[in-house]
C-alpha cells in the first residue's frame, strides 16, 4: 500500500459523517474529482471536512451560503456532480 493509498483511506474515513447525503456527496467527490485535483483544491476539501456537520448540511442543501468563497466554490462543484 502506497503513501497515497493510506492518505486516501484516512480521508475516506473522515468523510463518513453519519448523514447519508453528506457521505454520498463526499464519496462522489473522492471518486470523481480528487484524483485530478490540484494540491490547492485538495487543501480546500480538507478544510471543508473540518467544518461542523450542521453547517455542511445547510451549505450543501442550499439553506445557507457558505461565507468562505473557496469552500462555497467547491461545494457548488460537488453539488453539480451527477448522482
TAKANOR-V255992 format. One line per field, one symbol per residue. psi: psi as a letter, one per 30 degrees, with the letter a starting at -180 (. if undefined). A space follows every 50 residues. Layout:
psi = ???
This chain:
psi = kleeeeeeeeeeeffjfgjeeeeeeeeeeeeeeeegkleeeeeeeeeeff lkeeeeeeeefgflkkfjeeeeeeeeeeefkk.
